[in-house]
Amino acid sequence: MKGSLRSRLTLSIAAVALVLIAIISSLSSYFINQQFKAYITKQQVSTLNEIVYSLGQQYNTDTQTWNVEYVHTIGMYALYDGYIIKVYNESNQTVWDAEIWDMSTCIQIKEDISHQMLLKFPGTNGKFSDTDFSIELMGNKIGRVNVTYFGPYFYSDNDFDFLNQLSSILLFVAAISLLVSIILGSLIAKRISSPILKTINATSQISQGDYKIRIKDRSNLSEVDHLIESVNQLASSLDKQESLKKQLTSDVAHELRTPLTTLRITIEAMLDGILEPSPERLKSSYEEVLRITNIVKDLESLAILEDGNLKLEKADVDLVDLAHQIVKKLEHQIHEKEMVVSIKGKCPEISVDSERMTQVMINLFTNAIKYTQFQGNITIEFEETMDDVVMMVSDNGSGISQDELPFIFERFYRADKSRNRSTGGSGIGLTIVKSIVEAHGGNIQVQSEVGVGSCFIVNLPK
């Protein structure tokens, strides 16, 4: 049967408290009884010695007689305390005998003590037995006393009352402790379950598409706090993904709308006879078709990279040599802007996919050329660390603002909000670069300052 977290925690805490209280009460009762038994045994010895001493004081050495009246008093007090005594003089003649004096009382006391002790302490296997004690006065033996009592120990009515009261107190303390445990357990369970229940409610809302929800509560349990943190991060991530998805739809529509609109207008004008299908117009239409094709091709590449389906054809490649080859291919663009491109440093050959790394370098180099002014400088520098090969592509171009740096690797994101076709392609080049670098087990970072320039840093494991 299912129950709530709070009720389960409360019951669990109460069950643990009940077990602990039972153990503590049992141990307390056991040790108290053992100590009390030892005390009673010691008291019996003390009582017997006191009886013998008191009887000795009732002998008159001058007259060599016993004060029978006082012996009777001592004997009756002893009888009601559970001790049946018989006093004999030096000649072994009876001075006083409790059974002769009051046999019915002696029998009744024996029955009462035996019944109570055997009923409440059946394991003691006790019984009545008699013991002789010598009565001496000033070092001289003047008689003896025979004492019959229940052994090895027995409790009086007062002793039983004390033990019963002690048991009642222990039960009362146990009941109060259990009640307090249940109350405290309920409060603790509420404190633990409250943030968890709010987390469950939040995850339910997240599953229904509410990605804006955040859990603000905190608990004093690190595990619960980690759970809350994880759910908040999940909601934040899903919210970001939802925004990116909407942005992607908008960006794809924007990127495709312009060339498609141009194509439609041009073709309609040709069909209507407004424009002649000249080679220049056909070439312009072909360029628009090529632009759409490139966007679709880039999207396909990105889908393969992000789905993890990319198979890298790795081989040992000299990245410095590869950079020289790519710069040579871009010579026309570099000369048009009269730029100076420098390749510095060296690094060992590393195992990479040559075609994909070419794609990375082309994207980074062409971006540097596009965003660097006339007669600007571009530096491509290579370094080797203990674990990585580092490639840095620096320029003294327009730079990127600090607000935009976190987003430049996202799909279709461009700092140029006007999407000027002369300063950018589809807007997913850097996204593809990041995916390729990460597919090789590396990472890419960027440092930039508006009006100073940018530096893209690629780290690739050896």
C-alpha positions as CSV (number, residue, x, y, z in Angstrom):
1,M,0.0,0.0,0.0
2,K,1.4,3.4,-1.0
3,G,1.7,6.2,1.4
4,S,2.9,9.8,1.4
5,L,6.6,10.6,2.0
6,R,5.7,12.6,5.1
7,S,3.7,9.8,6.7
8,R,6.3,7.2,5.8
9,L,9.1,9.3,7.4
10,T,7.0,10.0,10.5
11,L,6.2,6.3,10.9
12,S,9.8,5.4,10.3
13,I,11.1,7.9,12.9
14,A,8.4,6.8,15.4
15,A,9.3,3.1,14.8
16,V,13.0,3.8,15.4
17,A,12.1,5.8,18.5
18,L,9.8,3.0,19.8
19,V,12.5,0.4,19.3
20,L,15.1,2.6,21.1
21,I,12.6,3.3,23.9
22,A,11.9,-0.4,24.3
23,I,15.6,-1.3,24.4
24,I,16.4,1.5,26.9
25,S,13.4,0.7,29.1
26,S,14.2,-3.0,29.1
27,L,17.9,-2.4,29.9
28,S,17.0,0.2,32.6
29,S,14.5,-2.2,34.2
30,Y,17.0,-5.1,34.1
31,F,19.9,-3.1,35.6
32,I,17.7,-1.5,38.2
33,N,16.3,-4.9,39.2
34,Q,19.8,-6.3,39.5
35,Q,21.0,-3.4,41.6
36,F,17.9,-3.6,43.7
37,K,18.3,-7.3,44.2
38,A,21.9,-6.8,45.3
39,Y,20.7,-4.0,47.7
40,I,18.0,-6.2,49.2
41,T,20.5,-9.1,49.7
42,K,22.8,-6.8,51.5
43,Q,19.9,-5.5,53.6
44,Q,19.0,-9.0,54.6
45,V,22.4,-9.7,55.9
46,S,22.3,-6.4,57.8
47,T,18.9,-7.2,59.2
48,L,19.9,-10.6,60.4
49,N,23.0,-9.1,62.1
50,E,20.8,-6.5,63.7
51,I,18.4,-9.1,65.0
52,V,21.2,-11.2,66.5
53,Y,22.8,-8.1,68.1
54,S,19.4,-6.9,69.5
55,L,18.7,-10.3,71.0
56,G,22.1,-10.4,72.7
57,Q,21.3,-7.1,74.4
58,Q,18.3,-8.8,76.1
59,Y,20.4,-11.1,78.2
60,N,21.3,-10.0,81.8
61,T,24.8,-11.3,82.7
62,D,24.3,-10.6,86.4
63,T,21.1,-12.7,86.7
64,Q,21.9,-14.9,83.6
65,T,18.3,-14.4,82.5
66,W,16.6,-13.2,79.3
67,N,14.2,-10.3,79.1
68,V,11.6,-12.4,77.4
69,E,9.2,-9.5,76.9
70,Y,11.7,-7.6,74.7
71,V,12.8,-10.8,73.0
72,H,9.1,-11.2,72.1
73,T,8.9,-7.7,70.7
74,I,12.0,-8.2,68.6
75,G,10.7,-11.5,67.4
76,M,7.3,-10.1,66.3
77,Y,8.9,-7.2,64.5
78,A,11.1,-9.7,62.7
79,L,8.1,-11.9,61.9
80,Y,6.3,-9.1,60.2
81,D,9.4,-8.4,58.2
82,G,9.5,-12.0,57.0
83,Y,11.9,-13.6,59.5
84,I,10.7,-16.4,61.7
85,I,13.0,-16.7,64.7
86,K,13.6,-19.2,67.5
87,V,15.8,-18.1,70.4
88,Y,17.7,-20.7,72.5
89,N,19.8,-20.2,75.7
90,E,23.2,-21.6,76.2
91,S,21.7,-24.9,77.4
92,N,19.7,-25.2,74.1
93,Q,16.4,-24.5,75.9
94,T,13.8,-22.4,74.1
95,V,13.7,-18.8,75.2
96,W,11.1,-17.7,72.6
97,D,9.6,-19.4,69.5
98,A,7.6,-17.5,66.9
99,E,5.8,-20.6,65.7
100,I,4.8,-21.5,69.2
101,W,3.7,-18.0,69.9
102,D,1.7,-17.5,66.7
103,M,1.7,-20.4,64.3
104,S,-1.1,-19.1,62.0
105,T,0.7,-15.8,61.4
106,C,4.0,-17.7,60.6
107,I,2.1,-19.9,58.1
108,Q,0.4,-16.9,56.5
109,I,3.6,-15.0,56.1
110,K,5.3,-18.0,54.5
111,E,2.5,-18.4,52.1
112,D,2.3,-14.7,51.2
113,I,6.1,-14.4,50.6
114,S,6.3,-17.6,48.6
115,H,3.3,-16.8,46.5
116,Q,4.6,-13.2,45.6
117,M,8.2,-14.2,45.0
118,L,7.4,-17.3,42.9
119,L,4.6,-15.5,41.0
120,K,6.7,-12.4,40.1
121,F,10.2,-14.0,40.0
122,P,9.6,-17.7,39.0
123,G,13.2,-18.0,37.8
124,T,14.7,-17.5,41.3
125,N,13.7,-21.0,42.5
126,G,13.6,-19.6,46.0
127,K,12.3,-21.4,49.2
128,F,12.2,-21.0,52.9
129,S,15.2,-22.3,54.8
130,D,16.6,-21.8,58.3
131,T,20.0,-20.7,59.5
132,D,21.5,-20.8,63.0
133,F,23.4,-17.7,64.3
134,S,25.4,-17.7,67.6
135,I,24.4,-15.0,70.1
136,E,27.4,-13.6,71.9
137,L,27.8,-10.9,74.5
138,M,31.2,-9.4,75.4
139,G,32.9,-12.3,73.6
140,N,31.0,-15.0,75.4
141,K,28.4,-17.2,73.8
142,I,25.1,-16.9,75.6
143,G,22.8,-18.7,73.1
144,R,21.8,-19.1,69.5
145,V,19.0,-17.9,67.2
146,N,17.4,-20.0,64.4
147,V,16.1,-17.7,61.6
148,T,13.8,-19.1,58.9
149,Y,13.5,-16.8,55.8
150,F,12.9,-17.0,52.1
151,G,16.2,-17.3,50.1
152,P,18.2,-16.4,48.3
153,Y,16.4,-13.1,48.8
154,F,12.8,-11.8,49.1
155,Y,10.9,-8.5,48.7
156,S,8.6,-7.0,51.2
157,D,5.3,-5.3,50.3
158,N,7.1,-2.0,50.4
159,D,9.7,-3.3,48.0
160,F,7.1,-4.5,45.6
161,D,5.3,-1.2,45.8
162,F,8.6,0.5,44.9
163,L,9.2,-1.7,41.9
164,N,5.7,-1.3,40.7
165,Q,6.0,2.5,40.9
166,L,9.3,2.4,39.2
167,S,7.8,0.3,36.3
168,S,4.9,2.8,36.1
169,I,7.4,5.7,35.9
170,L,9.4,4.0,33.1
171,L,6.2,3.3,31.2
172,F,5.1,6.9,31.6
173,V,8.5,8.2,30.4
174,A,8.4,5.8,27.5
175,A,5.0,7.0,26.5
176,I,6.0,10.7,26.7
177,S,9.2,9.9,24.8
178,L,7.2,8.1,22.0
179,L,4.7,11.0,21.8
180,V,7.5,13.6,21.6
181,S,9.3,11.4,19.0
182,I,6.1,11.3,16.8
183,I,5.7,15.1,17.1
184,L,9.3,15.8,16.3
185,G,9.3,13.1,13.6
186,S,6.3,14.7,12.0
187,L,8.0,18.1,12.0
188,I,11.3,16.7,10.6
189,A,9.4,14.8,8.0
190,K,7.5,17.9,7.0
191,R,10.7,19.9,6.7
192,I,12.3,17.1,4.6
193,S,9.3,16.4,2.4
194,S,8.2,20.0,1.8
195,P,11.0,20.8,-0.7
196,I,10.7,17.4,-2.2
197,L,7.0,17.8,-2.8
198,K,7.6,21.2,-4.3
199,T,10.3,19.6,-6.5
200,I,7.7,17.0,-7.6
201,N,5.2,19.7,-8.4
202,A,7.9,21.7,-10.3
203,T,8.9,18.6,-12.4
204,S,5.2,18.0,-13.2
205,Q,4.8,21.6,-14.5
206,I,8.1,21.2,-16.4
207,S,6.7,18.0,-18.1
208,Q,3.7,20.1,-19.1
209,G,5.9,22.7,-20.8
210,D,6.3,25.3,-18.1
211,Y,10.1,25.9,-18.3
212,K,10.0,29.2,-16.4
213,I,9.3,27.6,-13.0
214,R,12.1,27.7,-10.4
215,I,12.2,26.2,-6.9
216,K,13.4,28.8,-4.4
217,D,13.1,26.7,-1.2
218,R,16.1,25.2,0.4
219,S,16.5,22.5,3.0
220,N,19.3,21.6,5.5
221,L,20.0,18.4,3.5
222,S,22.7,18.6,0.9
223,E,21.1,15.8,-1.2
224,V,17.7,17.6,-1.3
225,D,19.5,20.9,-2.2
226,H,21.4,19.1,-5.0
227,L,18.0,17.7,-6.3
228,I,16.5,21.2,-6.3
229,E,19.5,22.6,-8.0
230,S,19.4,19.9,-10.7
231,V,15.7,20.5,-11.3
232,N,16.3,24.2,-11.6
233,Q,19.2,23.6,-14.0
234,L,17.0,21.2,-16.0
235,A,14.2,23.8,-16.2
236,S,16.7,26.5,-17.2
237,S,18.3,24.2,-19.9
238,L,14.9,23.3,-21.3
239,D,13.8,26.9,-21.3
240,K,17.0,27.8,-23.2
241,Q,16.5,25.0,-25.6
242,E,12.9,26.1,-26.2
243,S,14.1,29.6,-26.9
244,L,16.8,28.3,-29.2
245,K,14.2,26.1,-31.0
246,K,12.0,29.1,-31.6
247,Q,14.9,31.2,-32.6
248,L,16.1,28.5,-35.0
249,T,12.7,28.4,-36.7
250,S,12.7,32.1,-37.0
251,D,16.3,32.2,-38.3
252,V,15.9,29.4,-40.8
253,A,12.8,31.2,-42.1
254,H,14.7,34.5,-42.3
255,E,17.7,32.9,-44.0
256,L,15.6,31.1,-46.6
257,R,13.0,33.9,-47.2
258,T,15.4,36.4,-48.7
259,P,16.8,34.2,-51.5
260,L,13.4,32.5,-52.2
261,T,11.7,35.9,-52.4
262,T,14.4,37.1,-54.8
263,L,14.0,34.0,-56.9
264,R,10.2,34.2,-57.0
265,I,10.2,37.8,-58.0
266,T,12.8,37.3,-60.7
267,I,11.2,34.2,-62.2
268,E,7.7,35.8,-62.0
269,A,9.0,38.9,-63.8
270,M,10.6,36.7,-66.5
271,L,7.4,34.6,-66.9
272,D,5.3,37.8,-67.2
273,G,7.6,39.2,-69.8
274,I,8.6,42.1,-67.7
275,L,12.2,41.0,-67.6
276,E,14.3,39.2,-70.2
277,P,16.0,36.0,-69.1
278,S,19.5,37.4,-69.7
279,P,22.7,35.6,-68.6
280,E,23.2,38.1,-65.7
281,R,19.7,37.5,-64.3
282,L,20.1,33.7,-64.6
283,K,23.5,33.9,-62.9
284,S,21.9,36.0,-60.0
285,S,19.1,33.4,-59.7
286,Y,21.7,30.6,-59.7
287,E,23.6,32.4,-56.9
288,E,20.4,32.5,-54.8
289,V,19.8,28.8,-55.4
290,L,23.5,28.1,-54.4
291,R,23.0,30.1,-51.2
292,I,19.9,28.1,-50.3
293,T,21.9,24.9,-51.1
294,N,24.8,26.0,-48.9
295,I,22.4,26.7,-46.0
296,V,20.8,23.3,-46.3
297,K,24.2,21.7,-46.6
298,D,25.4,23.4,-43.4
299,L,22.3,22.4,-41.6
300,E,22.8,18.8,-42.7
301,S,26.4,18.9,-41.5
302,L,25.4,20.4,-38.2
303,A,22.7,17.7,-37.7
304,I,25.3,14.9,-38.3
305,L,27.7,16.6,-35.9
306,E,25.2,17.2,-33.1
307,D,23.6,13.8,-33.4
308,G,26.9,12.1,-32.8
309,N,26.7,10.3,-36.1
310,L,29.9,11.9,-37.5
311,K,32.6,9.3,-38.3
312,L,36.0,11.0,-38.1
313,E,38.6,9.7,-40.7
314,K,41.7,10.4,-38.6
315,A,45.2,10.5,-39.8
316,D,48.4,12.2,-38.7
317,V,48.2,15.9,-39.9
318,D,50.6,18.8,-39.7
319,L,48.3,21.6,-38.8
320,V,50.9,24.3,-39.6
321,D,51.2,23.0,-43.1
322,L,47.4,22.7,-43.4
323,A,47.1,26.4,-42.3
324,H,49.6,27.5,-45.0
325,Q,47.6,25.6,-47.7
326,I,44.3,27.2,-46.6
327,V,45.8,30.7,-46.5
328,K,47.0,30.2,-50.0
329,K,43.5,29.3,-51.1
330,L,42.2,32.5,-49.6
331,E,44.9,34.7,-51.2
332,H,42.4,36.5,-53.4
333,Q,40.3,37.7,-50.5
334,I,43.4,38.6,-48.5
335,H,44.9,40.7,-51.4
336,E,41.6,42.4,-52.0
337,K,41.7,43.9,-48.5
338,E,45.5,44.3,-48.6
339,M,45.8,42.3,-45.4
340,V,48.9,40.9,-43.7
341,V,48.5,37.2,-42.6
342,S,51.2,35.7,-40.4
343,I,51.6,32.0,-39.4
344,K,53.8,31.5,-36.4
345,G,55.0,28.7,-34.2
346,K,55.1,25.0,-34.8
347,C,53.5,21.8,-33.4
348,P,53.9,18.0,-33.9
349,E,51.6,16.1,-36.2
350,I,48.4,15.0,-34.5
351,S,45.7,12.5,-35.4
352,V,42.7,14.5,-36.7
353,D,40.2,14.3,-39.6
354,S,42.0,16.5,-42.2
355,E,38.8,17.4,-44.1
356,R,37.0,18.5,-40.9
357,M,39.9,20.4,-39.6
358,T,40.1,22.2,-43.0
359,Q,36.5,23.2,-42.5
360,V,37.4,24.5,-39.0
361,M,40.3,26.6,-40.3
362,I,38.4,28.0,-43.4
363,N,35.5,29.1,-41.1
364,L,37.9,30.8,-38.6
365,F,40.2,32.4,-41.3
366,T,37.3,33.7,-43.5
367,N,35.6,35.1,-40.4
368,A,38.8,36.9,-39.5
369,I,39.1,38.3,-43.0
370,K,35.4,39.4,-43.1
371,Y,35.5,41.3,-39.8
372,T,38.9,42.9,-40.2
373,Q,39.2,46.3,-41.9
374,F,41.2,47.2,-45.0
375,Q,44.9,46.7,-44.5
376,G,44.3,44.8,-41.2
377,N,46.5,42.1,-39.6
378,I,45.7,38.4,-39.0
379,T,47.9,36.2,-36.9
380,I,47.7,32.4,-36.9
381,E,49.8,31.0,-34.1
382,F,50.5,27.4,-33.0
383,E,51.7,26.2,-29.6
384,E,52.3,22.9,-27.9
385,T,51.5,22.1,-24.3
386,M,52.0,18.9,-22.3
387,D,48.6,17.5,-23.4
388,D,47.4,19.7,-26.3
389,V,48.1,21.5,-29.5
390,V,46.8,25.0,-29.4
391,M,45.9,27.1,-32.5
392,M,45.1,30.8,-32.0
393,V,43.5,32.9,-34.8
394,S,43.8,36.6,-33.9
395,D,42.8,39.7,-35.8
396,N,42.6,43.5,-35.2
397,G,39.1,43.8,-36.6
398,S,35.8,45.2,-35.2
399,G,35.7,42.8,-32.2
400,I,32.7,41.3,-30.4
401,S,31.0,42.9,-27.4
402,Q,31.1,41.1,-24.1
403,D,27.3,40.7,-24.1
404,E,27.4,38.8,-27.4
405,L,30.4,36.5,-26.6
406,P,28.4,33.8,-24.9
407,F,26.1,33.4,-27.9
408,I,28.4,33.4,-30.9
409,F,28.6,29.6,-31.2
410,E,24.8,29.3,-31.3
411,R,23.0,28.5,-34.6
412,F,22.3,31.5,-36.8
413,Y,23.6,33.9,-34.2
414,R,25.4,36.9,-35.7
415,A,26.5,40.1,-34.0
416,D,25.5,41.8,-37.2
417,K,21.7,42.1,-36.5
418,S,21.0,43.5,-40.0
419,R,22.3,40.2,-41.4
420,N,24.2,42.0,-44.1
421,R,25.1,39.4,-46.7
422,S,28.5,41.0,-47.2
423,T,29.5,40.2,-43.6
424,G,28.3,36.7,-43.0
425,G,27.0,33.5,-44.4
426,S,24.3,31.3,-42.9
427,G,25.3,32.1,-39.3
428,I,26.1,28.5,-38.3
429,G,29.7,28.4,-39.3
430,L,31.0,28.8,-35.7
431,T,28.4,26.3,-34.5
432,I,29.9,23.7,-36.9
433,V,33.5,24.7,-35.9
434,K,32.6,24.1,-32.2
435,S,31.0,20.8,-32.9
436,I,33.9,19.5,-35.0
437,V,36.5,20.6,-32.4
438,E,34.5,18.9,-29.6
439,A,34.1,15.8,-31.7
440,H,37.9,15.6,-31.7
441,G,37.9,15.8,-27.9
442,G,39.0,19.5,-27.9
443,N,37.5,22.8,-27.0
444,I,37.3,26.3,-28.5
445,Q,37.3,29.7,-26.7
446,V,37.1,33.3,-27.7
447,Q,38.6,36.5,-26.4
448,S,37.4,39.7,-27.9
449,E,37.1,43.5,-27.4
450,V,35.1,45.9,-29.5
451,G,37.4,48.1,-31.6
452,V,40.5,46.0,-30.7
453,G,39.9,42.6,-32.3
454,S,39.2,38.9,-31.6
455,C,41.2,35.8,-30.8
456,F,39.8,32.3,-31.3
457,I,41.7,29.6,-29.3
458,V,41.3,26.0,-30.4
459,N,42.7,23.3,-28.1
460,L,43.1,19.8,-29.6
461,P,44.4,16.8,-27.6
462,K,47.6,15.3,-28.9
